[in-house]
Amino acid sequence: MIYTQKFENLPMHSPEWFAAMAEHLELAKQREWDRELRHTFESEFGPEALLQLSGRELLTRLFYSNEENKSNLCYILERQRGIRELYGSIAGGSAYKFGLFYHKKAQQWMTGSPSKPQVLTESEAIDVAASIRDKLVEGEKIIREHGHFDSIEDYEYLYHKLKHLSFIDNVWVLKYYQMLFPKVLSVFYARNFQVDVLRFLGETPSDAPLVRMGQISLFTRKCGITSVEFAQIYYQFCTSKENDPDGANALADPNENTVRYWMYAPGEGSSKWDEFYERGMMAIGWWEMGDLSIFGSKKEMKLRMKQIYDPTLSYMNAAHATWQFVNEIQVGDVVFVKRGRNQIIGRGIVESDYEYVAEFGEYPHMRHVRWTHKGEWSHPDGQAALKTLTDVTPYTDYVGKLCALFEEDADEPVVETAIDYPAYDEEDFLKDVFMDKQSYDTLVNLIRIKKNVILQGAPGVGKTFAAKRLAYSMMGVKDQERVMMVQFHQSYSYEDFIEGFRPQEAGFKLNKGAFYNFCKKAEIDSDNDYFFIIDEINRGNLSKIFGELFMLIESDKRGIQLQLLYSGEKFAVPQNVYIIGMMNTADRSLAMLDYALRRRFAFYEVCPGFDTDGFRNYRMDLSSEKFNALIHCVENLNRHISEDDSLGDGFCIGHSYFCNLTKENVSPQILSSIVEYELIPLLKEYWFDEAQKVRDWSEKLRSAVK
């Protein structure tokens, strides 16, 4: 991407990077618009303007009322397009958060909370409005007269002075003060957003919302840009998983685009199906919750549901489904529509992100969908789940049956959505994995020729992490659909791997295993490579697991068919399937691999990457003397382990123990915890009968990080 190329020498969390990015994006052009909006807002709702209001005008000018006006303070802060887009959203929840509003259905002024509502006369409402107005004005004066805001302590003192204003932690109040003091407060109001930003910047978030806004503002001023510019850059570039270090999770890549399958009920008893079909949409209720995008977690949704509806109920399933509808459904996902538990009535493909459309009444939470089918089909596998929305993707057999319904009865061909996967090549691999180019080229050639390879090495050399990224680099894209990972263990069987009978309510049913299904998928897509990754390959009973596949996985036997044990089906391993296994050479408890299997795999030793260019650059970026001292000590320890007749190279300590650190968290405490709770226990296992060796090297490691 352009920005990563242009600013690759600038750390993403640095003020210099944000300043350069603002200049690159020409965000300064928005500053005039920003100034104009704030000037207009202050002239209409600044303290002087608020003090001029009284009586009924005070109500209608500040709060949601029975009049259809969009010029009140609450509406402008929450919903006015320019204010919302430029200065952040505070939508969500109910109007109770403003302390006062007019309930249109009840035709009464209300205060309190959803669980403890309080009805007011108009005269009482005016008194409450005046009290809220006076507090706003008082708070503005305190902030204005506070003086300098040069440290966290300044903000903590300010918060202390404002605490007597009982609503100071309310998001709409924080946004009001941000509109008046753009250099003092940031445009992040909700706790989850504030915490995410501060963690990205490597700072410890304060407990107080206003102080957290100040923490972000302090950094923004270091960048020499406005709070609006900072927010735009952060949301556009810094929240993408693509820009996070990949090492955090070797087993998953949540940023990758994959098609998921959903079972959905359109309204109670599917009563909204005809309407939703005509409108090209899907929607859910919970209209009292407001804009659902404001919630930062399922927990927040659940707590809000309890507040609004019934505090005695858990709302666990409801919050889970609602969260999925807003945050997990992706463009391109397939939706199956059900009526009751026994009938399928439609299929469609999601075409938009979540939208909140208040005008839709009881179903304001929606997504656009291109409905491909409408009709009636019997549910193919017992009964559907009762929930409004269910992710059925993990149930591959079930999804296959659902898809088959529409392949057989389609009036038009089922359109498969093409997914634009992120590119990933050799250069990306060498950045992510601490391996030199020569070793990478050797490994790739080995896989191409042999088709089956086992990555072996000591714990902590990054075998699992490297395997998946090796697959991506050979495919040229981060396509998770073409990579599958399983882990062998003592109970893993042929039935799990290929096929076998499983007990059902009405007897036994022949189920297909992971490798069988993967091969069938690869067979259809013969133009592309597929990678099957087996972790802990030497922990399973390999003869039992592979069965007749001993022969079929050989590179020169690909495409040859054999009859499977249970089904009698003719089966072949496709040419485009590559198998990558991983095993720890330091595991004393494991038996040697079956010789028959050994002949069919190439074995590649993955070594600690301390001397690679990637790790050296990593050390330079950390710029930590204690980290360097620890690595030097570990390198000496590895030489000692290599020379030990009872151990050898396969027991050396890998680099993965020391990855995923940053300048901000590479502290003596973190390094000490690695030594005490990861390295020393490993040494005790290695030299369980040589206590003096353990004591000597433990002391050396501890001394390195003191």
C-alpha positions in Angstrom: 0.0 0.0 0.0 1.1 3.5 -0.7 1.3 4.7 2.9 3.3 1.8 4.1 5.8 2.3 1.3 6.1 6.0 1.9 6.3 6.0 5.7 7.9 2.6 6.3 10.8 4.1 8.2 8.4 5.9 10.6 6.8 3.8 13.4 3.1 3.9 13.1 2.5 5.0 16.6 4.9 8.0 16.4 3.9 11.6 16.1 6.1 12.0 13.1 4.1 9.3 11.3 0.8 10.9 12.0 2.1 14.3 10.9 3.4 12.9 7.7 0.2 11.1 7.0 -1.9 14.2 7.6 0.3 16.1 5.1 0.1 13.2 2.6 -3.7 13.0 2.8 -4.0 16.8 2.7 -6.2 16.8 5.7 -5.3 20.4 6.4 -7.9 21.3 3.8 -10.6 20.3 6.2 -9.5 22.7 8.9 -11.5 25.6 7.5 -14.7 23.4 7.5 -13.8 22.3 11.0 -13.5 25.9 12.2 -16.7 27.0 10.6 -18.7 24.1 12.1 -17.3 24.8 15.6 -17.9 28.6 15.2 -21.5 28.0 14.3 -22.0 25.5 17.1 -20.5 27.9 19.7 -22.6 30.8 18.6 -25.7 28.7 18.9 -24.9 26.6 21.9 -22.0 28.2 23.7 -22.5 29.3 27.3 -23.6 32.8 26.4 -26.3 31.4 24.1 -27.5 28.9 26.6 -27.9 31.5 29.3 -30.2 33.5 27.1 -32.7 30.6 27.0 -35.6 30.2 29.4 -39.1 28.7 29.7 -40.4 26.4 26.9 -37.7 27.6 24.5 -35.1 26.1 26.9 -36.8 22.8 26.5 -37.1 22.8 22.7 -33.7 24.3 22.1 -31.8 21.8 24.1 -33.7 18.5 24.2 -35.7 16.2 22.0 -39.2 17.4 22.2 -42.7 16.8 20.7 -41.9 19.2 17.9 -40.3 17.9 14.7 -37.3 20.1 14.9 -33.7 19.2 14.2 -32.1 22.3 15.7 -31.9 21.2 19.3 -28.6 20.5 21.0 -29.3 16.8 21.6 -30.2 16.2 17.9 -27.2 18.1 16.6 -24.7 16.3 18.9 -26.1 12.9 18.2 -27.5 12.9 14.7 -26.6 16.0 12.6 -24.6 14.6 9.7 -21.6 16.9 9.6 -21.2 17.0 13.4 -21.5 13.2 13.6 -19.1 12.5 10.8 -16.5 15.0 11.7 -16.5 14.8 15.5 -17.5 11.2 16.2 -20.7 9.4 17.1 -22.5 9.3 20.4 -25.5 7.5 19.0 -27.0 4.5 20.8 -28.9 3.8 23.9 -32.0 5.8 24.7 -32.9 9.5 25.1 -32.7 9.0 28.9 -28.9 9.6 28.5 -29.6 13.3 28.0 -31.2 13.6 31.4 -34.5 14.9 29.8 -36.6 14.3 26.7 -40.2 14.3 25.5 -41.7 10.8 25.2 -43.8 11.1 22.0 -46.0 8.0 22.7 -46.7 8.9 26.3 -46.8 12.6 25.4 -44.9 13.4 28.6 -41.6 14.9 29.6 -39.4 12.2 31.1 -36.2 12.0 33.2 -34.6 9.2 35.2 -33.6 6.0 33.5 -35.3 3.2 31.5 -35.5 1.1 34.7 -36.7 4.0 36.8 -38.5 6.5 34.6 -39.9 9.7 36.0 -42.8 11.6 34.4 -42.6 15.4 34.6 -45.0 18.3 34.0 -43.8 20.9 31.6 -42.9 23.2 34.5 -40.9 20.5 36.2 -39.2 19.8 32.9 -38.2 23.4 32.6 -36.6 23.3 36.1 -34.6 20.1 35.2 -33.5 21.7 31.9 -32.3 24.8 33.7 -30.3 22.7 36.1 -28.7 20.7 33.3 -28.0 24.0 31.4 -26.4 25.6 34.5 -24.1 22.6 35.0 -23.0 22.7 31.4 -22.2 26.4 31.7 -20.4 25.8 35.0 -18.3 23.0 33.5 -17.3 25.2 30.5 -16.1 27.9 32.9 -14.0 25.5 34.9 -12.3 24.1 31.8 -11.8 27.6 30.4 -10.2 28.9 33.6 -8.2 25.8 34.3 -5.2 27.0 32.3 -2.5 24.7 30.8 -3.1 21.1 29.8 0.4 19.8 29.5 0.3 16.6 31.4 -2.0 13.8 32.5 -1.9 15.3 36.0 -3.5 18.5 34.6 -6.4 16.4 33.3 -6.7 14.4 36.5 -6.9 17.7 38.5 -9.5 19.0 36.0 -11.6 15.9 36.4 -11.4 16.2 40.2 -12.8 19.8 39.8 -15.6 18.6 37.5 -16.7 15.5 39.4 -19.4 17.3 41.4 -21.1 17.7 38.0 -22.8 14.3 38.2 -23.0 13.9 34.4 -19.4 14.6 33.6 -18.8 11.0 32.4 -21.7 11.1 30.0 -20.7 10.9 26.3 -22.9 13.7 25.1 -21.5 16.1 27.7 -18.0 15.1 26.8 -18.8 15.8 23.1 -20.3 19.2 24.0 -17.1 20.2 25.7 -15.0 18.8 22.9 -16.9 21.1 20.4 -15.9 24.1 22.5 -12.4 23.0 23.4 -10.9 21.1 20.5 -7.3 21.4 21.6 -8.1 20.2 25.1 -10.2 17.1 24.4 -10.1 14.4 21.7 -13.1 13.3 19.6 -13.2 9.8 21.2 -16.0 9.5 23.7 -17.0 5.9 24.3 -14.7 3.9 26.6 -13.9 1.1 24.2 -12.7 3.5 21.5 -10.6 5.5 24.0 -9.0 2.3 25.4 -8.3 1.0 21.9 -6.5 4.2 20.9 -4.5 4.5 24.0 -3.4 0.8 23.8 -2.4 1.4 20.2 -0.2 4.4 21.4 1.3 2.2 24.1 -0.2 4.1 27.0 -2.1 2.9 30.1 -5.7 4.2 29.9 -7.0 6.2 32.9 -10.1 5.1 34.7 -11.8 8.5 33.9 -13.3 9.1 30.4 -12.3 12.8 30.4 -8.7 12.0 31.4 -8.6 9.4 28.6 -9.7 12.1 26.2 -6.9 14.2 27.6 -4.3 11.5 27.1 -5.2 11.2 23.4 -5.2 15.0 23.1 -1.7 15.2 24.5 -0.4 12.9 21.9 -2.4 14.7 19.1 -0.8 18.0 20.0 2.7 16.3 19.7 1.7 15.4 16.2 0.9 19.0 15.3 -2.5 18.1 13.9 -6.1 18.5 15.0 -8.1 15.9 16.9 -10.3 15.5 13.8 -7.3 14.8 11.6 -5.8 12.3 14.2 -9.2 10.4 14.3 -9.4 10.2 10.6 -5.9 8.7 10.2 -6.4 6.4 13.1 -9.8 4.9 11.9 -8.5 4.7 8.3 -5.2 3.0 8.9 -4.5 2.1 12.5 -7.5 -0.1 13.3 -6.9 -2.5 10.4 -5.5 -5.9 11.5 -3.4 -5.8 8.4 -1.3 -3.2 10.1 -0.9 -5.2 13.3 2.1 -7.5 13.9 1.0 -10.9 12.6 2.7 -12.7 15.4 0.0 -12.3 17.9 -1.9 -15.3 16.7 -0.3 -17.9 14.6 -3.5 -20.0 14.2 -5.9 -17.3 13.0 -6.0 -14.4 10.7 -9.3 -12.6 11.5 -8.7 -9.9 8.9 -9.0 -12.3 6.0 -12.1 -12.2 3.9 -14.0 -15.6 4.1 -17.6 -16.4 3.2 -19.7 -17.3 6.2 -23.2 -18.8 6.2 -26.0 -17.6 8.4 -29.5 -18.9 9.3 -31.9 -16.0 9.7 -35.5 -15.4 10.7 -37.1 -12.2 9.3 -39.3 -11.0 12.1 -41.5 -12.9 14.5 -42.8 -16.0 12.7 -40.9 -14.7 9.6 -43.7 -12.1 9.2 -41.4 -9.5 7.6 -40.1 -11.8 4.9 -42.2 -10.5 2.0 -41.4 -6.9 2.9 -37.7 -7.5 3.4 -37.5 -9.5 0.1 -39.1 -6.6 -1.8 -36.8 -4.0 -0.2 -33.7 -6.1 -0.7 -32.7 -6.1 3.0 -32.5 -8.1 6.2 -33.2 -6.4 9.6 -33.6 -7.2 13.3 -35.5 -5.5 16.1 -34.3 -4.1 19.4 -35.3 -0.7 18.2 -35.1 0.7 21.8 -31.3 0.1 21.7 -30.7 2.9 19.2 -27.7 2.7 16.9 -26.0 -0.6 17.7 -22.6 0.5 16.3 -21.9 2.5 19.4 -21.5 -0.6 21.6 -18.0 -1.8 22.0 -18.7 -5.3 23.2 -21.4 -7.9 23.6 -21.2 -7.3 27.3 -22.2 -3.6 26.8 -25.1 -4.7 24.6 -26.2 -7.3 27.2 -26.1 -4.7 30.1 -28.1 -2.2 28.0 -30.8 -4.8 27.2 -31.1 -5.5 30.9 -31.5 -1.8 31.6 -34.1 -1.3 28.9 -36.1 -4.5 29.1 -35.9 -6.9 32.1 -32.9 -6.9 34.5 -33.8 -10.5 35.6 -33.0 -12.0 32.2 -29.5 -12.8 30.9 -29.9 -11.7 27.2 -26.7 -13.8 26.5 -28.0 -15.2 23.2 -29.7 -12.0 22.2 -26.6 -9.9 22.7 -24.5 -12.5 20.9 -26.8 -12.5 17.8 -27.1 -8.7 17.8 -23.4 -8.3 18.0 -22.9 -10.7 15.1 -25.5 -8.9 13.0 -23.6 -5.6 13.5 -20.0 -6.6 13.6 -19.4 -10.1 12.2 -21.6 -10.4 9.1 -19.5 -9.4 6.0 -20.3 -8.3 2.5 -20.4 -11.5 0.4 -21.8 -13.8 3.2 -24.6 -16.1 2.4 -27.9 -15.9 4.3 -30.5 -18.7 4.5 -34.0 -17.6 5.5 -36.1 -19.9 7.7 -39.7 -20.0 8.8 -40.2 -21.8 12.0 -37.8 -24.7 12.5 -38.8 -26.9 9.6 -38.9 -24.7 6.5 -36.4 -22.8 4.4 -38.0 -19.9 2.5 -35.1 -18.1 0.8 -31.4 -17.4 0.2 -29.4 -14.2 -0.4 -26.0 -12.6 -0.5 -25.1 -9.7 1.9 -24.3 -6.5 0.0 -23.7 -3.8 2.7 -22.4 -3.2 6.1 -24.7 -2.5 9.1 -26.9 0.6 8.9 -29.2 2.2 11.5 -32.3 3.5 9.9 -34.7 4.9 12.5 -37.4 5.4 10.0 -37.8 1.6 9.7 -39.6 1.6 13.1 -39.4 -1.6 15.0 -36.7 -3.0 12.7 -34.2 -0.2 12.3 -31.0 -2.3 12.2 -30.5 -3.5 8.6 -28.2 -4.7 5.9 -28.8 -4.7 2.1 -29.1 -8.2 0.7 -29.4 -9.5 -2.9 -32.0 -12.2 -2.5 -31.3 -14.9 -5.0 -34.1 -17.3 -4.1 -37.6 -17.2 -2.6 -39.8 -20.3 -2.1 -40.4 -23.2 0.2 -38.0 -26.0 1.0 -38.1 -28.6 3.8 -35.3 -28.1 6.3 -32.7 -30.7 5.3 -31.4 -31.8 8.6 -33.8 -32.1 11.5 -34.9 -28.7 12.9 -33.3 -25.3 12.6 -32.1 -23.4 15.6 -34.6 -21.2 17.4 -32.5 -18.1 17.3 -33.1 -15.1 15.0 -29.6 -15.3 13.7 -27.2 -18.3 13.7 -23.7 -18.7 12.2 -23.8 -22.1 10.7 -20.4 -21.9 8.9 -18.7 -24.4 11.2 -21.2 -27.1 10.3 -19.8 -28.0 6.9 -22.1 -31.0 6.2 -25.2 -28.9 7.2 -24.1 -26.0 5.0 -23.6 -28.4 2.1 -27.1 -29.7 2.4 -28.5 -26.1 2.5 -26.5 -25.2 -0.6 -27.7 -28.3 -2.3 -31.4 -27.2 -1.9 -30.7 -24.2 -4.1 -28.5 -25.9 -6.6 -31.3 -28.3 -7.4 -34.2 -25.8 -7.4 -32.5 -22.6 -8.7 -34.4 -20.6 -11.3 -31.1 -18.9 -12.0 -27.5 -20.0 -11.4 -26.2 -19.4 -7.9 -23.8 -16.5 -8.1 -20.6 -17.0 -6.2 -19.1 -13.8 -4.9 -15.5 -13.3 -5.8 -13.4 -12.2 -2.9 -10.4 -9.8 -3.2 -7.9 -11.4 -0.8 -4.9 -9.4 0.5 -1.7 -10.1 -1.5 1.1 -12.0 0.3 4.4 -12.8 -1.3 8.0 -13.8 -0.5 8.8 -10.4 0.7 5.9 -10.4 3.2 7.0 -13.8 4.5 10.5 -12.7 5.1 9.2 -9.6 7.0 6.9 -11.7 9.2 9.1 -14.9 9.7 12.6 -14.8 11.0 14.1 -16.8 8.1 16.7 -15.9 5.5 15.9 -15.9 1.8 18.1 -18.9 1.0 16.3 -21.0 3.6 12.9 -19.8 2.3 13.8 -20.7 -1.3 15.0 -24.2 -0.2 11.9 -24.8 1.7 9.6 -23.7 -1.1 11.4 -25.9 -3.6 11.2 -28.8 -1.2 7.4 -28.5 -0.9 6.9 -28.1 -4.6 8.8 -31.3 -5.4 7.8 -33.5 -2.5 4.3 -32.1 -1.9 4.6 -33.2 1.8 7.0 -31.6 4.3 7.4 -31.7 8.0 8.8 -28.6 9.8 10.7 -29.9 12.8 12.6 -28.0 15.5 12.8 -27.0 19.1 9.8 -25.4 20.8 9.6 -21.7 20.2 11.2 -21.5 16.7 7.9 -20.4 15.1 7.0 -23.6 13.2 3.2 -23.1 13.4 3.5 -19.4 12.7 5.7 -20.0 9.7 3.6 -22.8 8.2 0.5 -20.8 7.5 2.5 -17.8 6.2 4.5 -20.2 4.0 1.2 -21.4 2.5 0.1 -17.8 1.9 3.4 -16.8 0.2 3.2 -19.8 -2.1 -0.4 -19.0 -3.0 0.4 -15.3 -3.4 -2.7 -14.2 -1.3 -3.9 -14.6 2.3 -6.8 -16.9 1.3 -7.9 -18.7 4.4 -10.4 -20.8 2.4 -7.4 -22.7 0.9 -5.6 -23.4 4.1 -6.8 -25.7 6.8 -5.1 -26.6 10.1 -5.8 -29.6 12.4 -3.9 -30.9 15.4 -3.2 -34.6 15.9 -3.4 -36.2 19.3 -3.7 -39.7 20.7 -7.4 -39.9 20.2 -7.4 -38.6 16.6 -8.5 -41.3 14.2 -9.1 -42.3 10.6 -12.8 -41.5 11.2 -11.8 -37.9 12.0 -9.4 -37.6 9.1 -11.1 -39.4 6.2 -14.5 -40.9 7.1 -16.3 -43.0 9.6 -19.6 -43.9 11.2 -20.9 -41.7 14.0 -23.9 -42.3 16.3 -27.1 -40.4 15.5 -30.6 -40.5 17.0 -31.7 -43.1 14.5 -28.6 -45.3 14.4 -25.3 -44.5 12.8 -24.4 -42.1 10.0 -21.3 -42.1 7.7 -19.5 -38.7 8.2 -16.7 -37.4 6.1 -13.5 -36.2 7.8 -11.5 -33.1 7.6 -8.9 -34.2 5.0 -11.6 -35.8 2.8 -13.7 -32.6 2.7 -10.6 -30.5 2.1 -9.5 -32.6 -0.8 -12.9 -32.4 -2.4 -12.8 -28.6 -2.2 -9.4 -28.6 -3.8 -10.5 -30.9 -6.5 -13.1 -28.5 -7.7 -10.6 -25.6 -7.7 -7.7 -27.4 -9.5 -6.2 -24.1 -10.8 -5.2 -23.1 -7.2 -2.9 -24.6 -4.6 -4.4 -25.8 -1.3 -2.4 -26.4 2.0 -3.4 -28.8 4.7 -1.4 -28.1 7.9 -1.0 -30.7 10.7 0.2 -29.5 14.0 1.9 -32.0 16.4 1.9 -34.6 13.6 4.0 -37.0 15.7 1.5 -37.1 18.5 -1.1 -39.2 16.6 -1.2 -42.8 15.7 -0.2 -42.1 12.1 -0.7 -45.5 10.6 -4.3 -45.5 12.0 -5.0 -41.9 10.9 -3.7 -42.1 7.4 -4.8 -45.7 6.6 -4.8 -46.3 2.8 -3.6 -42.7 2.2 -0.1 -43.8 2.9 0.3 -44.3 -0.8 -2.1 -41.6 -2.1 -0.2 -38.7 -0.6 3.0 -39.5 -2.4 3.9 -36.9 -5.1 3.9 -39.4 -7.9 0.7 -41.1 -6.7 -1.5 -38.0 -6.7 -4.6 -38.5 -8.8 -4.6 -42.2 -8.4 -7.8 -43.6 -6.9 -8.2 -46.1 -4.2 -11.4 -47.5 -2.6 -12.1 -46.0 0.8 -12.6 -48.3 3.8 -16.2 -47.5 4.9 -18.0 -46.0 1.9 -16.3 -48.0 -0.8 -15.9 -44.7 -2.7 -13.1 -44.2 -5.1 -10.9 -41.4 -3.7 -7.7 -39.6 -4.8 -5.6 -36.9 -3.3 -5.5 -34.0 -5.8 -2.3 -32.7 -7.3 -2.9 -29.2 -5.9 -3.0 -30.3 -2.2 0.2 -29.8 -0.2 0.7 -31.2 3.3 2.7 -29.3 5.9 3.3 -31.1 9.3 5.0 -29.7 12.4 6.8 -31.6 15.2 8.9 -30.7 18.2 12.2 -32.5 18.3 12.5 -31.8 22.0 9.5 -33.9 23.0 11.0 -36.9 24.7 7.7 -38.6 25.2 7.0 -39.2 21.5 7.7 -42.3 19.5 9.5 -42.1 16.2 7.5 -41.5 13.1 6.3 -44.5 11.2 9.0 -45.4 8.6 6.4 -45.7 5.9 5.4 -42.1 6.5 8.9 -40.9 6.8 9.6 -41.9 3.2 6.7 -39.8 2.0 7.7 -36.6 3.8 10.6 -34.3 3.4 12.0 -33.0 6.8 13.1 -29.4 7.2 14.8 -28.2 10.3 13.5 -24.8 11.5 16.2 -23.2 13.6 16.2 -20.2 16.0 16.2 -17.0 14.0 18.4 -14.8 16.2 21.0 -14.3 13.5 18.5 -13.4 10.7 18.2 -9.9 9.2 14.6 -9.8 10.4 15.4 -10.4 14.1 18.3 -8.0 14.0 16.0 -5.3 12.7 13.5 -6.2 15.4 16.2 -5.8 18.1 17.2 -2.4 16.6 13.6 -1.2 16.7 13.2 -2.2 20.4 16.5 -0.4 21.2 16.7 -2.2 24.7 20.0 -2.9 26.3 18.4 -5.5 28.7 16.7 -7.2 25.8 20.0 -7.4 23.9 21.7 -8.7 27.0 19.1 -11.4 27.4 19.3 -12.5 23.7 23.1 -12.7 24.0 22.8 -14.9 27.0 20.3 -17.2 25.2 22.6 -17.5 22.2 25.3 -18.6 24.6 22.9 -21.0 26.3 21.9 -22.5 22.9 25.6 -23.2 22.1 25.9 -25.0 25.4 22.7 -27.0 24.6 24.0 -27.9 21.1 27.2 -29.3 22.6 25.4 -31.3 25.2 25.4 -35.0 24.2 22.0 -35.6 25.9 20.3 -32.7 24.1 21.7 -31.2 20.8 20.4 -28.7 18.3 16.8 -29.9 18.5 16.5 -28.6 22.0 17.8 -25.0 21.4 15.6 -22.2 22.6 13.7 -20.5 19.8 13.1 -16.8 19.0 9.3 -17.0 19.5 9.7 -16.6 23.2 10.9 -13.0 22.6 8.5 -11.8 19.8 5.6 -9.4 19.9 7.4 -6.9 22.1 7.3 -3.1 21.5 9.4 -0.2 22.7 6.6 0.6 25.2 6.3 -2.9 26.8 9.9 -4.2 26.6 10.3 -3.6 30.3 12.5 -5.5 32.9 9.3 -6.9 34.4 8.2 -8.4 31.1 11.6 -9.8 30.3 11.9 -11.3 33.9 8.5 -13.0 33.5 9.8 -14.7 30.2 12.9 -15.9 32.1 11.1 -17.1 35.2 8.0 -18.6 33.8 9.1 -19.9 30.3 12.8 -20.4 30.0 13.8 -21.7 33.5 11.0 -24.3 33.6 12.3 -25.5 30.2 15.8 -25.8 31.6 14.5 -27.8 34.5 12.9 -30.2 32.1 16.1 -30.5 30.0 18.4 -31.0 32.9 16.1 -32.7 35.4 19.0 -34.6 36.8 21.6 -31.8 36.7 20.4 -29.3 39.2 23.6 -27.3 39.2 23.4 -26.6 35.5 19.9 -25.3 36.0 21.0 -23.0 38.8 24.0 -21.7 36.9 22.0 -20.8 33.7 19.0 -19.6 35.6 21.3 -17.1 37.4 22.9 -16.0 34.1 19.4 -15.4 32.5 18.2 -13.5 35.6 21.3 -11.3 35.7 20.9 -10.4 32.0 17.6 -8.6 32.7 18.4 -7.0 36.1 
